[in-house]
Amino acid sequence: MKREQVIEVYKDVLEKRRKRFPNYFFVGNEGKKYMCYMTCYLLEQHLSISIVEIPFQVGANTL
């Protein structure tokens, strides 16, 4: 799955158009890659936190 597709699935889950992620979405190396895509999207675009501000503004509750 491409980055754009992963982000679309994530947006669907965030906006409750989809109840949950597909089965086995986070399994293996592909799942790790998907999690990286979603984390970058969450911090940089959805929450608008710049890279230099991440250590100061992001904690476990954010993720």
Residue pairs with C-beta under 8 A, 6 or more apart in sequence:
1 9
1 30
1 34
3 37
6 34
6 37
6 38
7 37
7 38
7 41
9 18
9 21
9 22
9 25
10 37
10 38
10 41
10 42
12 18
13 19
13 20
13 21
14 46
24 31
25 31
25 34
26 32
26 34
26 35
39 63
42 62
42 63
43 49
43 54
43 58
43 62
44 50
44 51
47 62
49 57
49 58
